């Protein structure tokens, strides 16, 4: 992974995209900018592996990152997908430990990073940020609970709608009232993530197209025609 200071990069700073920094003033953000370094990660390259030190906050500036865990048989299970503005490793800023999952770039990605040691010094001067960090961790726990609930729901179409809804929010491009979405996972990977067969995913996508909710462009691209139909499935 290539790494450089963000001040030397021709991209806008990603710090303002991060929810844990959303309530900070420009004066409070300025010293954080100085802590940030940029990493460019090629598709398929690991950002961290199980057992690696968890001592860095990662901010996804561009691209998509998957967080996975292997079961006892060595099969990969996708736990999370992170896109632009999402963060990995908030807990690393509270307590250095070891990663319990793998994180791999699903596409070419640019990450902004902040080391725990640098951030500790900042928190000492700005303790109010620690409260915001706890809020974000709570939100992440809620997302985990939602995932468990979704996987426990036998309605495969409802789980698929939820997944498409989340991707549309995170990765979709709005264009004249519809959302053009490049799917970050293959249908086989989507099936593995949802706990169903590939044939079920294809069948449910076809049903959503027949219902006028989406339009299938290719195996990895769809257009969301009726966003409300996805939103209404909670």
C-alpha positions as a Markdown table, in Angstrom:
| # | Residue | x | y | z |
|---|---|---|---|---|
| 1 | Unk | 0.0 | 0.0 | 0.0 |
| 2 | Unk | 1.3 | 3.4 | -0.9 |
| 3 | Unk | 1.1 | 6.0 | 1.8 |
| 4 | Unk | 1.4 | 9.8 | 1.8 |
| 5 | Unk | 0.3 | 12.8 | 3.7 |
| 6 | Unk | -3.1 | 14.1 | 2.6 |
| 7 | Unk | -1.6 | 17.6 | 2.2 |
| 8 | Unk | 0.4 | 16.2 | -0.7 |
| 9 | Unk | -2.5 | 14.5 | -2.3 |
| 10 | Unk | -4.7 | 16.1 | -5.0 |
| 11 | Unk | -8.0 | 14.8 | -3.4 |
| 12 | Unk | -10.1 | 16.7 | -1.0 |
| 13 | Unk | -9.7 | 15.9 | 2.7 |
| 14 | Unk | -12.0 | 13.0 | 3.7 |
| 15 | Unk | -12.1 | 14.0 | 7.4 |
| 16 | Unk | -15.3 | 16.0 | 6.9 |
| 17 | Unk | -17.1 | 12.9 | 5.6 |
| 18 | Unk | -16.7 | 11.0 | 8.9 |
| 19 | Unk | -19.6 | 10.9 | 11.3 |
| 20 | Unk | -17.5 | 11.1 | 14.4 |
| 21 | Unk | -16.1 | 14.4 | 13.2 |
| 22 | Unk | -19.4 | 15.8 | 12.0 |
| 23 | Unk | -20.0 | 18.1 | 15.0 |
| 24 | Unk | -16.6 | 19.6 | 15.1 |
| 25 | Unk | -15.8 | 23.2 | 14.2 |
| 26 | Unk | -13.3 | 24.1 | 11.5 |
| 27 | Unk | -10.8 | 25.1 | 14.3 |
| 28 | Unk | -11.2 | 21.6 | 15.9 |
| 29 | Unk | -10.8 | 19.8 | 12.6 |
| 30 | Unk | -7.6 | 21.6 | 11.6 |
| 31 | Unk | -5.3 | 19.6 | 13.9 |
| 32 | Unk | -7.0 | 16.4 | 12.8 |
| 33 | Unk | -6.1 | 17.1 | 9.2 |
| 34 | Unk | -2.5 | 17.2 | 10.2 |
| 35 | Unk | -2.8 | 13.7 | 11.7 |
| 36 | Unk | -4.2 | 12.1 | 8.6 |
| 37 | Unk | -2.2 | 10.0 | 6.1 |
| 38 | Unk | -3.4 | 8.5 | 2.9 |
| 39 | Unk | -3.2 | 4.9 | 1.7 |
| 40 | Unk | -4.0 | 3.6 | -1.7 |
| 41 | Unk | -5.0 | 0.0 | -1.8 |
| 42 | Unk | -5.5 | -2.1 | -4.9 |
| 43 | Unk | -8.5 | -4.4 | -5.4 |
| 44 | Unk | -8.1 | -7.7 | -3.5 |
| 45 | Unk | -5.3 | -6.4 | -1.2 |
| 46 | Unk | -5.8 | -6.9 | 2.6 |
| 47 | Unk | -5.9 | -3.7 | 4.7 |
| 48 | Unk | -5.6 | -5.8 | 7.8 |
| 49 | Unk | -5.8 | -9.5 | 8.8 |
| 50 | Unk | -6.9 | -11.3 | 11.9 |
| 51 | Unk | -4.3 | -10.8 | 14.6 |
| 52 | Unk | -2.8 | -7.6 | 13.2 |
| 53 | Unk | -2.5 | -4.8 | 15.7 |
| 54 | Unk | -5.7 | -2.7 | 15.9 |
| 55 | Unk | -4.2 | 0.7 | 16.4 |
| 56 | Unk | -5.4 | 2.7 | 13.4 |
| 57 | Unk | -8.7 | 4.4 | 12.3 |
| 58 | Unk | -9.4 | 3.9 | 8.7 |
| 59 | Unk | -11.6 | 6.2 | 6.7 |
| 60 | Unk | -12.8 | 5.1 | 3.3 |
| 61 | Unk | -12.3 | 8.0 | 0.9 |
| 62 | Unk | -13.1 | 6.2 | -2.3 |
| 63 | Unk | -13.9 | 2.6 | -3.2 |
| 64 | Unk | -15.4 | -0.3 | -1.2 |
| 65 | Unk | -14.0 | -2.4 | 1.6 |
| 66 | Unk | -15.3 | -5.8 | 2.9 |
| 67 | Unk | -14.8 | -7.0 | 6.4 |
| 68 | Unk | -14.9 | -10.8 | 6.6 |
| 69 | Unk | -14.4 | -13.7 | 9.0 |
| 70 | Unk | -13.7 | -17.4 | 8.1 |
| 71 | Unk | -15.6 | -20.2 | 9.8 |
| 72 | Unk | -14.1 | -23.4 | 11.1 |
| 73 | Unk | -14.2 | -24.9 | 7.6 |
| 74 | Unk | -12.4 | -22.0 | 6.1 |
| 75 | Unk | -15.4 | -20.5 | 4.3 |
| 76 | Unk | -15.4 | -16.7 | 4.2 |
| 77 | Unk | -18.4 | -14.8 | 5.6 |
| 78 | Unk | -18.9 | -11.1 | 4.8 |
| 79 | Unk | -19.8 | -9.2 | 7.9 |
| 80 | Unk | -19.8 | -5.6 | 6.6 |
| 81 | Unk | -19.3 | -3.5 | 3.4 |
| 82 | Unk | -17.9 | -0.1 | 3.8 |
| 83 | Unk | -18.1 | 2.8 | 1.3 |
| 84 | Unk | -17.2 | 6.4 | 1.0 |
| 85 | Unk | -17.2 | 8.2 | 4.4 |
| 86 | Unk | -17.4 | 5.0 | 6.4 |
| 87 | Unk | -14.9 | 4.3 | 9.1 |
| 88 | Unk | -13.2 | 1.1 | 10.3 |
| 89 | Unk | -11.5 | 0.8 | 13.7 |
| 90 | Unk | -13.2 | 3.3 | 15.9 |
| 91 | Unk | -12.6 | 1.0 | 18.8 |
| 92 | Unk | -8.9 | 1.0 | 18.0 |
| 93 | Unk | -8.8 | 4.7 | 19.0 |
| 94 | Unk | -10.1 | 3.8 | 22.4 |
| 95 | Unk | -8.1 | 0.7 | 23.1 |
| 96 | Unk | -5.2 | -0.9 | 21.1 |
| 97 | Unk | -5.9 | -4.6 | 20.6 |
| 98 | Unk | -5.7 | -7.1 | 17.7 |
| 99 | Unk | -8.1 | -7.4 | 14.8 |
| 100 | Unk | -10.6 | -10.2 | 15.0 |
| 101 | Unk | -11.7 | -9.9 | 11.3 |
| 102 | Unk | -10.1 | -9.4 | 7.9 |
| 103 | Unk | -10.6 | -6.3 | 5.9 |
| 104 | Unk | -9.9 | -6.4 | 2.1 |
| 105 | Unk | -10.4 | -3.9 | -0.6 |
| 106 | Unk | -13.3 | -5.0 | -2.8 |
| 107 | Unk | -12.4 | -2.4 | -5.3 |
| 108 | Unk | -9.4 | -0.1 | -5.7 |
| 109 | Unk | -9.7 | 2.1 | -2.7 |
| 110 | Unk | -8.2 | 5.2 | -1.1 |
| 111 | Unk | -8.1 | 5.3 | 2.7 |
| 112 | Unk | -7.3 | 8.0 | 5.1 |
| 113 | Unk | -5.7 | 6.8 | 8.4 |
| 114 | Unk | -5.2 | 8.2 | 11.8 |
| 115 | Unk | -2.8 | 6.4 | 14.3 |
| 116 | Unk | -4.0 | 5.8 | 17.8 |
| 117 | Unk | -1.0 | 7.4 | 19.4 |
| 118 | Unk | -1.5 | 10.6 | 17.4 |
| 119 | Unk | -5.2 | 10.6 | 18.2 |
| 120 | Unk | -4.7 | 10.0 | 21.9 |
| 121 | Unk | -2.9 | 13.3 | 22.1 |
| 122 | Unk | -5.7 | 15.0 | 20.3 |
| 123 | Unk | -8.4 | 13.5 | 22.7 |
| 124 | Unk | -6.5 | 14.8 | 25.7 |
| 125 | Unk | -7.0 | 18.3 | 24.4 |
| 126 | Unk | -10.6 | 17.7 | 23.1 |
| 127 | Unk | -12.3 | 15.2 | 25.5 |
| 128 | Unk | -15.8 | 16.0 | 24.0 |
| 129 | Unk | -14.9 | 14.0 | 20.9 |
| 130 | Unk | -14.7 | 10.8 | 23.0 |
| 131 | Unk | -18.5 | 11.1 | 23.6 |
| 132 | Unk | -19.2 | 11.4 | 19.9 |
| 133 | Unk | -17.0 | 8.3 | 19.3 |
| 134 | Unk | -19.1 | 6.3 | 21.8 |
| 135 | Unk | -22.2 | 7.4 | 19.9 |
| 136 | Unk | -20.8 | 6.1 | 16.6 |
| 137 | Unk | -19.8 | 2.7 | 18.2 |
| 138 | Unk | -23.4 | 2.4 | 19.5 |
| 139 | Unk | -24.7 | 3.0 | 16.0 |
| 140 | Unk | -22.4 | 0.4 | 14.7 |
| 141 | Unk | -23.7 | -2.1 | 17.3 |
| 142 | Unk | -27.2 | -1.3 | 16.1 |
| 143 | Unk | -26.2 | -2.1 | 12.5 |
| 144 | Unk | -24.9 | -5.5 | 13.8 |
| 145 | Unk | -28.2 | -6.2 | 15.5 |
| 146 | Unk | -30.0 | -5.3 | 12.3 |
| 147 | Unk | -27.8 | -7.7 | 10.4 |
| 148 | Unk | -28.5 | -10.5 | 12.8 |
| 149 | Unk | -32.2 | -9.8 | 12.6 |
| 150 | Unk | -32.0 | -9.7 | 8.8 |
| 151 | Unk | -30.2 | -13.0 | 8.5 |
| 152 | Unk | -32.6 | -14.6 | 10.9 |
| 153 | Unk | -35.6 | -13.6 | 8.8 |
| 154 | Unk | -36.6 | -16.4 | 6.5 |
| 155 | Unk | -37.9 | -13.9 | 3.9 |
| 156 | Unk | -35.0 | -13.8 | 1.4 |
| 157 | Unk | -36.6 | -11.1 | -0.7 |
| 158 | Unk | -36.9 | -8.8 | 2.3 |
| 159 | Unk | -33.2 | -9.3 | 3.2 |
| 160 | Unk | -32.3 | -8.6 | -0.4 |
| 161 | Unk | -34.3 | -5.4 | -0.5 |
| 162 | Unk | -32.5 | -4.3 | 2.7 |
| 163 | Unk | -29.2 | -5.0 | 1.1 |
| 164 | Unk | -30.0 | -3.1 | -2.1 |
| 165 | Unk | -31.4 | -0.2 | 0.0 |
| 166 | Unk | -28.2 | 0.1 | 1.9 |
| 167 | Unk | -26.1 | -0.1 | -1.2 |
| 168 | Unk | -28.2 | 2.5 | -2.9 |
| 169 | Unk | -27.7 | 4.9 | 0.0 |
| 170 | Unk | -23.9 | 4.3 | 0.2 |
| 171 | Unk | -22.9 | 3.6 | -3.4 |
| 172 | Unk | -25.6 | 4.7 | -5.7 |
| 173 | Unk | -25.5 | 7.6 | -8.2 |
| 174 | Unk | -28.7 | 9.6 | -8.5 |
| 175 | Unk | -29.7 | 10.4 | -12.0 |
| 176 | Unk | -33.0 | 12.0 | -13.1 |
| 177 | Unk | -35.1 | 10.4 | -10.3 |
| 178 | Unk | -33.5 | 7.0 | -10.3 |
| 179 | Unk | -30.4 | 5.5 | -8.7 |
| 180 | Unk | -27.8 | 3.8 | -10.8 |
| 181 | Unk | -26.0 | 1.2 | -8.7 |
| 182 | Unk | -22.9 | -0.8 | -9.5 |
| 183 | Unk | -23.2 | -3.9 | -7.2 |
| 184 | Unk | -20.0 | -4.3 | -5.1 |
| 185 | Unk | -20.6 | -8.1 | -4.9 |
| 186 | Unk | -21.2 | -10.8 | -7.4 |
| 187 | Unk | -24.4 | -12.7 | -7.2 |
| 188 | Unk | -22.6 | -15.7 | -5.7 |
| 189 | Unk | -21.1 | -13.4 | -3.0 |
| 190 | Unk | -24.5 | -11.8 | -2.4 |
| 191 | Unk | -25.9 | -15.2 | -1.9 |
| 192 | Unk | -23.2 | -16.1 | 0.6 |
| 193 | Unk | -23.7 | -12.8 | 2.4 |
| 194 | Unk | -27.5 | -13.3 | 2.6 |
| 195 | Unk | -27.3 | -17.0 | 3.5 |
| 196 | Unk | -29.2 | -18.2 | 0.4 |
| 197 | Unk | -28.3 | -19.8 | -2.9 |
| 198 | Unk | -27.2 | -17.9 | -6.0 |
| 199 | Unk | -30.3 | -19.1 | -7.8 |
| 200 | Unk | -32.4 | -17.5 | -5.1 |
| 201 | Unk | -30.7 | -14.2 | -5.5 |
| 202 | Unk | -31.2 | -14.3 | -9.3 |
| 203 | Unk | -34.8 | -15.2 | -8.9 |
| 204 | Unk | -35.5 | -12.5 | -6.4 |
| 205 | Unk | -33.8 | -9.9 | -8.5 |
| 206 | Unk | -36.0 | -11.0 | -11.4 |
| 207 | Unk | -39.1 | -10.6 | -9.2 |
| 208 | Unk | -38.0 | -7.1 | -8.2 |
| 209 | Unk | -37.6 | -6.2 | -11.8 |
| 210 | Unk | -41.0 | -7.6 | -12.7 |
| 211 | Unk | -42.5 | -5.5 | -9.9 |
| 212 | Unk | -40.9 | -2.4 | -11.3 |
| 213 | Unk | -38.6 | -1.8 | -8.3 |
| 214 | Unk | -35.4 | -2.2 | -10.2 |
| 215 | Unk | -34.1 | -2.6 | -13.7 |
| 216 | Unk | -31.3 | -5.1 | -14.4 |
| 217 | Unk | -28.6 | -3.7 | -16.7 |
| 218 | Unk | -26.0 | -6.4 | -16.3 |
| 219 | Unk | -24.8 | -8.9 | -13.8 |
| 220 | Unk | -23.2 | -6.2 | -11.7 |
| 221 | Unk | -25.3 | -3.1 | -12.5 |
| 222 | Unk | -28.9 | -2.2 | -11.7 |
| 223 | Unk | -31.1 | 0.9 | -11.7 |
| 224 | Unk | -33.3 | 1.4 | -8.7 |
| 225 | Unk | -36.6 | 2.7 | -10.1 |
| 226 | Unk | -38.7 | 2.7 | -6.9 |
| 227 | Unk | -36.6 | 3.6 | -3.9 |
| 228 | Unk | -39.7 | 3.7 | -1.7 |
| 229 | Unk | -40.3 | 0.0 | -2.3 |
| 230 | Unk | -36.9 | -0.8 | -0.8 |
| 231 | Unk | -37.4 | 1.7 | 2.1 |
| 232 | Unk | -40.7 | 0.2 | 3.0 |
| 233 | Unk | -39.5 | -3.3 | 3.8 |
| 234 | Unk | -38.3 | -2.6 | 7.4 |
